[in-house]
Structures are given as structure tokens and as C-alpha cells.
Amino acid sequence: MRHDRGHSASVIGESTSQRWRTSLTTQIDADAVHSKYLAERAKRLRSDGNQQYIEPTGKFASYLHDPYVAPVERDPLFDEVTVAFIGGGFAGLVTGARLRQAGIEDVRIIEKGGDFGGTWYWNRYPGAQCDTAAFVYLPLLEETGHMPTEKYTHAPEILEHSRRIAEHFDLYDNACLSTEVTDLEWDDESRRWIIRTDRGDVMRAKFVAMGTGPLHRPKLPGIPGIELFEGHSFHTSRWDYDYTGGDPSGRLMERLADKRVGIIGTGATAVQCVPHLARACAELYVFQRTPSSIDVRNNQPIDPEWFATLEPGWQQRWLTNFTILQTGGFVDEDLVKDGWTDIAQRIRDKLFEGPNPEFTPEAFERAYHESDDEKMAEIRHRVDEIVEDPSTAEALKPWYRQLCKRPCFHDEYLQSFNNPNTHLVDTDGKGVERIDETGVWANGRHHELDCVIYASGFEVGTEYARRSGYDTLGRGGLALSEKWAEGMQTLHGMHVHGFPNMFVVQHAQAANLISNIPHNIVEAAATIAAIVAHAQEVGADEVEVTEAAERDWIDQLEQGARRFGGNLDCTPGYYNNEGQATTRAGILNGLGYPAGPVAYFAYIDAWRNSGTFEGLTFR
Ligand code: NDP
């Protein structure tokens, strides 16, 4: 069945876009385009890779403070729980919910922020909204009876939903909020985890799980002179509404009316907040190193009458449908219909174009390249359709494959540059030169500013222990950082030999589904609940993956890894280790189940329901 791809039509006009697409194949000079990709990549490659970024320490330490609550004083805790979960984002919430449903009463979530929500607790910048459709992005919608109000829900509603889950499953009762774990250590004698926090707690837990988030620790660009700036500044993940006025609902930031504001970075975050800044600031300077690809958003309100027609079990069906389509599989209906499923649909269409379709890796790669060439040409065409000034439009065009960087979807970002107060400062891949007391230098020119906002993203390629803020000592004092020094070693991305009764909730070495992180979490939560319930039932004190099972899993993943040469011409970014050669550790940390996410979810469902939990020992 042919699927609706009418999204872009709604913005650039049905007939224009149809005509454009029809003539596209003949218009693309693929060789010229790919040479340009390589040239744009070469401009941006730098030997310092991830090291170009700096941690928010010293003068910038305050960038990490929680601006949303004043921590409430409490006495330190010296008690014991069955399960402690580190991190109160979706991972902690969904695992907590599933554990409660499995009859585990004393679940304690320990969270650095003043409330649940994780990334949605911290990121309250104006315009923040989910980039994956709410029906598959927001977990536990059926269980909590919530109907998202929009297809791509805005951040306040997502934060509210996080609180709803916590309330619904009584997760507030035992939670430790505004509490940061400082040490985590396995005590072999008592067979318990000992958790120390910045509140002086020394808690014990039979099981420990951690879901500290893949994009958790803000990073800053190591621009010379960054510490000199005397105006106001902050990172997007701690938006300073006291300074800007407005609020996370998108209310006009009235205090910026007389301010010259610079924003550094043009990734997914900047794309969402720039339209709000453009509306509010006296002058806005958007410092760009590499433009994002901006496809159509086409957000819509949800119709309650239609929502009421969904049959029980709908959310799991939607999750499966999205994941199948997004990863290149076949189903009759595209329930979500968005930019993500469109990418895969185009590849499938290409595969079936000729009279004798082939399904070899080479045919897939060819289909991927051709459909991507078309998609990126459309995206660049869209810039021309929207942005009035031709040189600004030229600078906003992305010259790389869509999946080289996080694809962005927005219907107001490009339009912002038609506003006379909004200036794109394109640096042609070089980035900001330096910062001084009064502003930002780029292209040899000084821009005087009252405020600098860093939309510079989060640490990704750094070590797990550094990102989570504490190390974990397993059996015999073995540090997780040491065990993973040459890359992650796990069974299912979750169990680590030498670290009994511990679960890591993240997507690598498992489904590795990037387009919808919560789907990975939903499955991991079900798995943890099944294992803990089983351990309690059989009276096991320890659950641990065997060394052999861990090794076999890594072997299976490494041997089956798809050597997909499709992204060698990418501009640098965190998706490709800043364009640097990938080490074995990097490869291990990015491994996914060879047969893909859909097969992994089926596999893990059967594994946890088998009751034998092959590869784990229960002692
Ligand atoms: P990113 O890491 O994507 O972007 C950082 C930006 O800073 C890039 O544009 C980078 O340019 C730029 N930059 C770095 N150094 C310099 C410099 N010296 N001069 C000028 N520019 C510089 O961070 P984001 O916060 O935008 O997004 C991070 C991730 O968070 C996303 O990829 C996505 O996974 C997630 N996210 C999800 C959202 C959602 O689902 N709704 C919304 C927002 C974010 P360059 O590209 O050249 O490196």
C-alpha cells in the first residue's frame, strides 16, 4: 500500500511539491552532491573531536544547578529497599511502574532533579516538544488513561505526564528527589548494594537499576575566551526564565524586548527555541556551524472522539507498527505517519521500483542513497521556498545525508529568518572564533550581546561513569569504568558479569532503536520486573549474568554487525564520534541486535516469558 506523504505538501503547496518530486530524479546530479558532502565534511573535521567541548565546571558550574526547586531539607537515610532505581526519567518511571505491577512494594527512585521527568524536567526551553509522535513516545498512556493533546506534545505536558505516572504508581512515596548518587558499591558479604548520596544517605538495596539517560550531561563549546563574557549566559537545558521572562508554555519572553541575544548551536534544541527567541528579542544572532535538516512538522491536535475509538492494547500496537515501519519492515498501515516512517517508506519504495526487486545489502544501500538524495534535495528546496533572503537560504541548506545528524522537523524555524531582527551568522563550518567580555566573534566580526545562550548539546561519546556522575563498584571492588574501559560488555545491554543484582537501562547492545528511545525503555522495564519478581519468588539473593553468556552475546552482536558504509560522507557530530575513526570501544558502545529492533523486541519478550532467563544465574 502506498502511504500518505502529504506532510510537505501542506507547507510548500501540493502542486509545487508534487511537481518537484516528479522531476527530482532527473534533477539530482548525485556525483556533484556527494562531492559537496565530502567537501562540507572536510571543512569541519578537527583533530580534537570530542575534546573540543568542555565541562560546565568552575565559572560554569552554576549552569548545572537546578533552577526549578529549592531542595527541601531532610535527614539522611540509612535504610534498605528491594529495588533502588537511579534516575527519575522515563526509565525509572516505567521500571518503577512495572515493578509495582509485579508486586514489588518498596521501590525507591533516586533523582538529582527536584521532580520526576528526567530530560523533560531539565529541558524547559521555550518550544520544547517531542520529535517522535506522542502516541509512541509517551509511555504508559493506556495505563494512566491520558490522551496527548497534540501529535507532538509540548514539554509541559510531557513533564505533567511524568508526574502522572509517578502518582498513578505511587512512586513519590519512597522517592528521594533532589538527591545525587555519589557512590555505588556491591557488598559481597551482605549481598546488597550500598548507595551513598550528596544528602549523606547510606542506603542499601537488594537490586539496583540505573537509567541515567543518554543525553544527560550538558557540554559547552571550548571556544577561546568563553569564560570572559560579562553579560548573561546559560545552557538551554537550564533555561533562565527569570532573565528572559515568559515560561515553558511559550508565553512571550517579554524581558528580552530590549536585549541583543546570541544563541550558539543549531541542533534539535535550537531549532525548537529559535522561533520563540525571534519573536521576543530586540536582536537575535544565531551562530551556525552546521545547519540542521528541517523537514515538515505538521503538528495537529488530537481529536478526543477519534481517541475514544482506539481499542484496548492500542499503544503496544502503535509501538510495534512504528518500529516495524521505521526500521524497514512491512505492514499494511502506517499508523504514525511522520518524518521517521517516511524515511523508511521511501527506501522500501525504491527497493520495489524495478521489475525484479532485489533484497541484498547492496540493493538496500543503493535504495537508501537514492531515496536520501531525493529527501535532502526536497529539504534544501524547502529552504528556498520559505527563506526570503537568498544568501541566508543558501547558508541554511544542509549538505549531508539526513541521518548524519539528528533529523529535525519544524514549521516555524526557517520562517524565523524572515524576521528582520533575526540574523543568521553562518560560520561556514568553522564555528564561533572567540568570545570576549562584550560579545561573540565570528568570521572576523564582533557581535555585541547582552546574553549568550549555549544550545551546544550534551556529552555522548564520553565514559559512562563520567556521564552518570558516579562510578559503580561491583564484586571484588571492580569498577564499571574499568570493566568497560575497552567498551561496554553486557548481556542485552542490561546485565554485567561481576555486577550482580544490577540492571542498566539503555538502548545499546539491545534493540538500539534511536528513533524512539522510550520503546527501548518500555521493554527493559518489563524485563527487569520479570527478573526481580522471579528472584523474589524463588528466594534468590543474587542474580548475575554468567561470563560465558555475556561473551557470547557480544560475539553474536559483533559478528552480525551490519557493515553499512552509508554514512562515511557525514559532517561530524555526536552521531559519528565527531567524524573521528571509531575505536573498538566506540563500536561496542553502539552495537545493536543484528536482526534489528523488531526482532530484538520479539526475542526479549520470549526470553523473559520463558521463565528460564537463559544466561542468568539465580543463587
Ligand atoms: P546538538 O549536539 O545536536 O547540537 C549542538 C550544536 O552546537 C550543533 O549545532 C553544533 O554544531 C553547535 N556547536 C558546537 N560548537 C560550536 C561552535 N564552536 N560554534 C558554533 N556552533 C557550535 O545539541 P542539541 O541540544 O540541539 O540536541 C542534542 C540531542 O538532544 C538531539 O540530537 C536529540 O537527540 C535530543 N533532542 C531531542 C529533542 C526532542 O526529541 N524533542 C529536542 C532537542 C534535542 P555542529 O553541528 O557543527 O557540531
Residues whose N, C-alpha, C, O or C-beta is under 5 A from the ligand:
A	BS01	NDP	Q129 C130 D131 L215 P221 I264 G265 T266 G267 A268 T269 A270 F287 Q288 R289 T290 R406 G431 V432 A455 S456 G457 F458 P572 G573
